[in-house]
Amino acid sequence: MSNKSDLIEAIAKSADISKAAAGRALDATIESITKTLKKGELVSLVGFGTFYVGKRAARSGRNPRTGATIKIKAAKSS
């Protein structure tokens, strides 16, 4: 598993740029993807993945401790 700093280091090395510039580029990319998803649009990066915000309808569920029926609110998931 890689974290953000590992990714920044890899970008800097691959693109032959400073880590600071790679960090800014990564932050700008993530910000752009986030804004697009907040608008309800799809983000598709060929060869990497497709991102979207899905909607889950309200439904009934069970409390695993008590077995009581509970209402689960509608939610968005990504």
NORURSUL-V106955 format. One line per field, one symbol per residue. ss: DSSP state (a for helix, b for strand, c for the rest). psi: psi as a letter, one per 30 degrees, with the letter a starting at -180 (. if undefined). A space follows every 50 residues. Layout:
# NORURSUL-V106955
ss = ???
psi = ???
This chain:
# NORURSUL-V106955
ss = cccaaaaaaaaaaaacccaaaaaaaaaaaaaaaaaaaaccccbbbcccbb bccbbbccbbbbccccccbbbbccbbbc
psi = klaeeeeeeeeeeefhlleeeeeeeeeeeeeeeeeeeffglkjjjkfelk kljlkklklkakkfefgkklkklklkl.
